Amino acid sequence: MSQAPLLADVQQSQERLLVIYTGGTIGMQPQANGLTPAGEFSSRLAHALNQLPVRLQQSLPAYDVISYSTLIDSSAATPLTWQQLATDIAERFTDYRGFVVIHGTDTLSWTAASLAYQLQGLDRPVILTGAMAPLEAHHSDALDNLHGALRFAANSALQEVAIYFAGRLMRGTRAIKQHSEAVDAFSSPSYPLLGERVGDDFILYPSRGLAYQQRGAPRFELVDYQPVAHGEVVRITLWPGMAAWQLEAWLSHPSVKGALLQLWGAGNVPDNPALLAVIAKASGEGKLIAAISQCPQGSVHMGAYAAGHGLANAGVLSGDDMTPEAAYTKLVHLIAQPLSLEDQRRRFLTALVGER
């Protein structure tokens, strides 16, 4: 990991931001086999920011940059990636006023959700951002996203993990990537924006934030994700004609410790007692099983229809309107801890960082 102080070096680190570069499209450069993560990001970032109008450069906060020695496409991120990022932020937490994580877009919202659980009780901003095109590409969205992330990361009124993308600031546990190509690839379908860019201003909406809900010292939970980093938590999306043996193949595996089920509509499953029996058996074995809707908006209400009536009796926990990212990373986070099954179930049903 390399560290390169940038901008206004005479200032104390407590007045600066820390930028953590992990890789992703934003820092990629063309190679013979396609775009690949590239280094020297600190100098490339400084060069890009110098292209902003002078009035905007003058409003930039001072910052330092660290780059991971192994840069990744975000499709290669794992729970251990989330754990490393949380640890790196926690170790430097008192040295900086805020943090910006540069990340690939494919799993950016997954990392944001996990960081929110690990860094509960934040009293300063952690902003994740990336880009749909490399920093040096013509008409890239990278500079605008970096500029906005730096500006919001310097706002002490923001005290949570958030994503800044295409002029919008979204809660990390409420955002999803909804488009594979558009520059406004991320949305927050079930929660209003935390802030947004209006002209040259970056407006924060404090009443929507966590600052007033989690006062006091941070209560970080830097959990060892090793025990859940090899597929121990599965995500299963139901499909028409799904057979009980197919579901059992997932849930009965001895390595599986938890599962996120994505149901139809408000929480429906096929009228097949064998399916419910498989779920009930897994839950009875101590596996943590939760459910959300396949629909990008709206909540699950298990039992509202006869087709989903037996899910709660089978031990399935309602994920309400949580995103797949927030629900899955919460399962990982809870299962990784030495908690009783009763405590895991209770905490899943409790809003920890505004995820539900």
C-alpha positions as CSV (number, residue, x, y, z in Angstrom):
1,M,0.0,0.0,0.0
2,S,1.4,3.4,-1.0
3,Q,0.6,6.7,0.6
4,A,1.0,10.1,-1.1
5,P,0.0,13.3,0.6
6,L,-1.7,15.7,-1.7
7,L,-3.0,19.3,-1.5
8,A,-2.3,21.7,1.3
9,D,0.3,19.5,3.0
10,V,0.8,22.0,5.8
11,Q,-2.6,21.1,7.2
12,Q,-2.9,18.6,10.0
13,S,-4.2,15.2,9.0
14,Q,-7.3,15.7,11.2
15,E,-8.4,18.4,8.7
16,R,-7.9,16.1,5.7
17,L,-9.7,13.3,4.0
18,L,-8.4,9.9,3.2
19,V,-9.0,8.5,-0.3
20,I,-8.7,4.7,-0.6
21,Y,-8.2,3.4,-4.1
22,T,-9.2,-0.2,-4.6
23,G,-9.4,-0.4,-8.4
24,G,-12.4,-0.5,-10.7
25,T,-13.3,1.0,-14.0
26,I,-12.6,4.6,-12.8
27,G,-8.8,3.8,-12.6
28,M,-8.5,1.4,-15.6
29,Q,-6.5,1.9,-18.6
30,P,-6.6,0.1,-22.0
31,Q,-4.4,-3.0,-22.4
32,A,-4.1,-5.6,-25.2
33,N,-6.8,-7.8,-23.4
34,G,-9.1,-4.9,-22.5
35,L,-9.4,-2.4,-19.7
36,T,-7.5,-3.4,-16.6
37,P,-6.9,-1.7,-13.2
38,A,-4.0,0.7,-13.3
39,G,-1.8,2.3,-10.7
40,E,-0.4,5.8,-10.0
41,F,-3.9,6.9,-9.0
42,S,-2.8,9.7,-6.7
43,S,-1.1,11.7,-9.5
44,R,-3.8,10.9,-11.9
45,L,-6.4,12.1,-9.5
46,A,-4.5,15.3,-8.8
47,H,-4.2,15.9,-12.6
48,A,-7.9,15.4,-13.1
49,L,-9.0,17.7,-10.2
50,N,-6.7,20.4,-11.7
51,Q,-9.0,20.4,-14.7
52,L,-11.9,21.7,-12.6
53,P,-12.7,25.4,-12.8
54,V,-10.6,27.4,-10.3
55,R,-13.7,28.3,-8.2
56,L,-14.3,24.6,-7.7
57,Q,-10.7,23.7,-7.0
58,Q,-10.7,26.3,-4.2
59,S,-13.5,24.5,-2.5
60,L,-11.8,21.1,-2.5
61,P,-10.7,19.7,0.9
62,A,-7.2,18.5,1.5
63,Y,-6.7,14.8,1.2
64,D,-4.2,11.9,1.3
65,V,-4.4,8.9,-1.0
66,I,-3.6,5.2,-0.3
67,S,-3.7,2.7,-3.1
68,Y,-4.1,-1.1,-2.6
69,S,-1.1,-3.0,-3.8
70,T,-3.4,-5.5,-5.6
71,L,-6.1,-3.6,-7.6
72,I,-9.2,-5.4,-8.5
73,D,-12.2,-5.3,-10.7
74,S,-15.0,-5.1,-8.2
75,S,-16.5,-8.4,-9.5
76,A,-13.6,-10.0,-7.6
77,A,-14.6,-8.4,-4.3
78,T,-15.4,-10.8,-1.4
79,P,-16.4,-10.4,2.3
80,L,-12.6,-10.3,3.0
81,T,-12.4,-7.2,0.8
82,W,-15.1,-5.6,2.9
83,Q,-13.3,-6.6,6.0
84,Q,-10.0,-5.1,4.8
85,L,-11.6,-1.8,3.9
86,A,-13.4,-1.5,7.3
87,T,-10.1,-2.3,9.1
88,D,-8.2,0.2,7.1
89,I,-10.7,2.9,7.8
90,A,-11.0,2.1,11.5
91,E,-7.2,2.1,12.0
92,R,-7.0,5.7,10.6
93,F,-10.4,6.9,11.8
94,T,-9.2,9.5,14.3
95,D,-6.7,10.9,11.8
96,Y,-9.1,12.1,9.2
97,R,-12.3,14.1,9.0
98,G,-13.8,11.8,6.3
99,F,-13.1,9.0,3.9
100,V,-13.6,8.4,0.2
101,V,-13.4,4.8,-1.2
102,I,-12.8,4.5,-4.9
103,H,-14.4,1.2,-6.0
104,G,-15.6,-0.6,-9.1
105,T,-19.4,-0.1,-9.7
106,D,-20.4,-3.8,-10.1
107,T,-20.3,-4.5,-6.4
108,L,-19.9,-1.0,-5.0
109,S,-23.3,-1.1,-3.3
110,W,-22.5,-4.5,-1.6
111,T,-19.3,-3.0,-0.2
112,A,-21.1,0.1,1.0
113,A,-23.7,-2.0,2.8
114,S,-21.1,-4.1,4.5
115,L,-19.1,-1.1,5.6
116,A,-22.2,0.4,7.2
117,Y,-22.7,-2.6,9.4
118,Q,-19.0,-2.8,10.3
119,L,-18.6,0.9,11.0
120,Q,-21.8,1.4,13.0
121,G,-22.1,4.7,14.9
122,L,-20.0,6.7,12.5
123,D,-19.5,10.4,13.4
124,R,-18.0,11.4,10.0
125,P,-18.6,10.5,6.4
126,V,-17.5,7.5,4.5
127,I,-18.3,8.0,0.8
128,L,-18.0,5.4,-1.9
129,T,-17.8,6.3,-5.6
130,G,-16.6,5.0,-8.9
131,A,-17.3,5.7,-12.6
132,M,-18.8,4.1,-15.6
133,A,-15.8,5.1,-17.7
134,P,-12.1,5.4,-16.9
135,L,-10.8,8.7,-15.5
136,E,-8.9,9.6,-18.7
137,A,-11.7,8.6,-21.1
138,H,-13.4,11.2,-23.2
139,H,-16.6,12.5,-21.5
140,S,-16.0,10.3,-18.5
141,D,-18.2,10.7,-15.5
142,A,-15.2,10.0,-13.2
143,L,-14.2,13.6,-12.4
144,D,-17.7,14.7,-11.5
145,N,-18.1,11.7,-9.2
146,L,-14.7,12.2,-7.5
147,H,-15.4,15.9,-7.0
148,G,-18.8,15.3,-5.4
149,A,-17.5,12.5,-3.2
150,L,-14.7,14.7,-1.9
151,R,-17.1,17.6,-1.2
152,F,-19.6,15.4,0.7
153,A,-16.8,13.6,2.6
154,A,-15.8,17.0,4.0
155,N,-19.3,17.7,5.4
156,S,-19.2,16.9,9.1
157,A,-23.0,16.8,9.3
158,L,-23.0,13.6,7.3
159,Q,-22.3,10.7,9.7
160,E,-22.8,7.4,7.8
161,V,-21.7,5.3,4.9
162,A,-23.0,6.7,1.6
163,I,-22.6,6.4,-2.2
164,Y,-22.1,9.5,-4.4
165,F,-22.8,8.9,-8.0
166,A,-24.1,11.1,-10.9
167,G,-24.9,14.1,-8.6
168,R,-26.8,12.0,-6.0
169,L,-25.9,11.0,-2.5
170,M,-27.5,7.8,-1.4
171,R,-27.5,5.8,1.9
172,G,-25.1,2.9,1.5
173,T,-27.6,0.3,2.7
174,R,-30.3,1.6,0.4
175,A,-28.6,1.9,-2.9
176,I,-28.6,-0.5,-5.8
177,K,-26.9,-0.6,-9.2
178,Q,-29.8,-0.5,-11.6
179,H,-28.1,0.0,-15.0
180,S,-25.1,-1.6,-16.6
181,E,-24.2,1.4,-18.9
182,A,-26.0,4.6,-17.9
183,V,-24.0,7.3,-16.0
184,D,-26.8,7.4,-13.4
185,A,-26.4,3.7,-12.8
186,F,-27.3,3.8,-9.1
187,S,-30.6,4.5,-7.4
188,S,-32.2,4.4,-4.0
189,P,-35.6,2.9,-4.7
190,S,-37.0,2.8,-1.1
191,Y,-35.4,5.8,0.6
192,P,-35.0,9.4,-0.4
193,L,-31.6,10.9,-1.3
194,L,-29.3,12.1,1.5
195,G,-28.1,14.9,-0.7
196,E,-27.5,16.0,-4.2
197,R,-25.6,18.4,-6.4
198,V,-27.4,21.6,-7.4
199,G,-25.3,23.7,-9.7
200,D,-22.0,24.2,-7.9
201,D,-23.4,23.4,-4.5
202,F,-23.6,20.1,-2.7
203,I,-26.7,20.1,-0.7
204,L,-27.1,17.7,2.3
205,Y,-30.6,16.9,3.7
206,P,-29.7,16.3,7.4
207,S,-33.2,15.2,8.5
208,R,-32.8,12.1,6.3
209,G,-29.4,11.1,7.8
210,L,-28.4,8.9,10.7
211,A,-26.6,11.7,12.6
212,Y,-29.5,12.2,15.1
213,Q,-30.2,8.5,15.5
214,Q,-26.8,7.2,16.5
215,R,-25.2,9.8,18.7
216,G,-22.1,9.0,20.8
217,A,-18.9,7.2,20.1
218,P,-18.7,4.8,17.2
219,R,-19.5,1.2,18.1
220,F,-17.5,-0.5,15.3
221,E,-18.0,-4.2,14.8
222,L,-14.8,-5.3,13.0
223,V,-15.8,-8.9,12.6
224,D,-13.6,-11.6,11.2
225,Y,-15.3,-12.6,8.0
226,Q,-13.1,-15.6,7.4
227,P,-15.8,-18.1,8.5
228,V,-18.3,-16.8,5.9
229,A,-16.0,-15.9,3.1
230,H,-16.3,-19.2,1.2
231,G,-20.0,-19.3,0.2
232,E,-21.5,-20.1,3.7
233,V,-24.3,-17.6,3.0
234,V,-26.3,-18.2,-0.2
235,R,-28.7,-16.1,-2.2
236,I,-31.5,-17.9,-3.9
237,T,-34.0,-16.3,-6.3
238,L,-37.1,-18.4,-6.8
239,W,-38.2,-19.2,-10.4
240,P,-41.3,-20.8,-11.8
241,G,-41.2,-24.5,-11.5
242,M,-38.6,-24.6,-8.8
243,A,-38.5,-28.1,-7.3
244,A,-38.0,-28.9,-3.6
245,W,-34.9,-31.0,-4.4
246,Q,-33.3,-27.9,-6.0
247,L,-33.8,-25.8,-3.0
248,E,-32.7,-28.6,-0.7
249,A,-29.4,-28.9,-2.7
250,W,-28.6,-25.4,-1.5
251,L,-30.0,-25.3,2.0
252,S,-29.0,-28.8,3.1
253,H,-25.3,-28.4,2.3
254,P,-23.4,-28.7,5.6
255,S,-21.3,-25.6,4.8
256,V,-24.3,-23.3,4.4
257,K,-25.0,-21.2,7.5
258,G,-27.6,-18.8,6.1
259,A,-29.6,-17.9,3.1
260,L,-31.4,-14.9,1.5
261,L,-34.5,-16.0,-0.4
262,Q,-35.9,-13.6,-3.0
263,L,-39.6,-14.2,-3.3
264,W,-42.3,-13.1,-5.7
265,G,-44.3,-9.9,-5.1
266,A,-45.1,-9.3,-1.5
267,G,-43.6,-12.6,-0.3
268,N,-45.2,-15.5,-2.3
269,V,-43.9,-19.0,-2.9
270,P,-45.3,-21.9,-4.9
271,D,-48.1,-23.9,-3.3
272,N,-45.8,-26.8,-2.6
273,P,-45.6,-28.1,0.9
274,A,-42.3,-29.8,0.1
275,L,-40.6,-26.4,-0.5
276,L,-41.7,-25.1,2.9
277,A,-40.6,-28.4,4.5
278,V,-37.1,-27.9,3.1
279,I,-37.0,-24.3,4.5
280,A,-38.3,-25.3,7.9
281,K,-35.8,-28.1,8.2
282,A,-32.9,-25.8,7.4
283,S,-34.2,-23.2,9.8
284,G,-34.6,-25.8,12.5
285,E,-31.0,-26.8,12.0
286,G,-30.0,-23.3,13.1
287,K,-29.5,-21.7,9.7
288,L,-30.4,-18.0,9.5
289,I,-32.9,-17.6,6.6
290,A,-34.4,-14.3,5.5
291,A,-36.6,-13.2,2.6
292,I,-37.0,-10.1,0.5
293,S,-39.0,-9.4,-2.7
294,Q,-37.7,-9.8,-6.2
295,C,-39.3,-6.5,-7.0
296,P,-36.9,-3.5,-6.7
297,Q,-39.5,-1.5,-4.8
298,G,-41.9,-2.5,-2.0
299,S,-41.8,-4.7,1.0
300,V,-42.4,-8.4,1.6
301,H,-45.5,-9.1,3.8
302,M,-45.3,-12.8,4.4
303,G,-48.8,-14.2,5.0
304,A,-50.6,-11.3,3.2
305,Y,-51.4,-14.0,0.5
306,A,-52.1,-17.6,1.1
307,A,-49.1,-18.4,-1.1
308,G,-46.7,-17.1,1.5
309,H,-48.6,-18.0,4.6
310,G,-46.3,-20.7,5.8
311,L,-43.0,-18.9,5.5
312,A,-43.0,-17.3,9.0
313,N,-43.9,-20.6,10.5
314,A,-41.0,-22.1,8.7
315,G,-38.6,-19.7,10.4
316,V,-38.1,-17.2,7.6
317,L,-37.3,-13.7,8.7
318,S,-38.9,-10.7,6.8
319,G,-36.4,-8.4,5.1
320,D,-39.2,-5.8,4.6
321,D,-38.0,-3.4,1.9
322,M,-34.3,-4.1,2.2
323,T,-32.1,-4.2,-0.9
324,P,-30.5,-7.6,-1.8
325,E,-27.1,-6.0,-0.9
326,A,-28.2,-4.8,2.5
327,A,-30.0,-8.0,3.4
328,Y,-27.2,-10.3,2.2
329,T,-24.3,-8.4,3.8
330,K,-26.3,-8.2,7.1
331,L,-26.7,-12.0,7.1
332,V,-22.9,-12.3,6.5
333,H,-22.2,-9.8,9.3
334,L,-24.4,-11.5,11.9
335,I,-23.5,-15.0,11.1
336,A,-19.8,-14.1,11.4
337,Q,-20.3,-13.1,15.0
338,P,-20.4,-15.4,18.0
339,L,-24.1,-14.7,18.6
340,S,-26.9,-17.1,19.5
341,L,-29.4,-17.8,16.8
342,E,-32.0,-15.9,18.8
343,D,-29.7,-12.8,18.9
344,Q,-28.9,-13.1,15.2
345,R,-32.7,-13.3,14.4
346,R,-33.5,-10.3,16.7
347,R,-30.7,-8.2,15.2
348,F,-31.7,-9.0,11.6
349,L,-35.2,-7.7,12.4
350,T,-33.8,-4.5,14.0
351,A,-32.8,-1.5,11.9
352,L,-29.0,-1.1,12.7
353,V,-28.0,1.5,10.2
354,G,-31.1,2.7,8.4
355,E,-31.3,-0.4,6.2
356,R,-35.0,-1.1,6.8
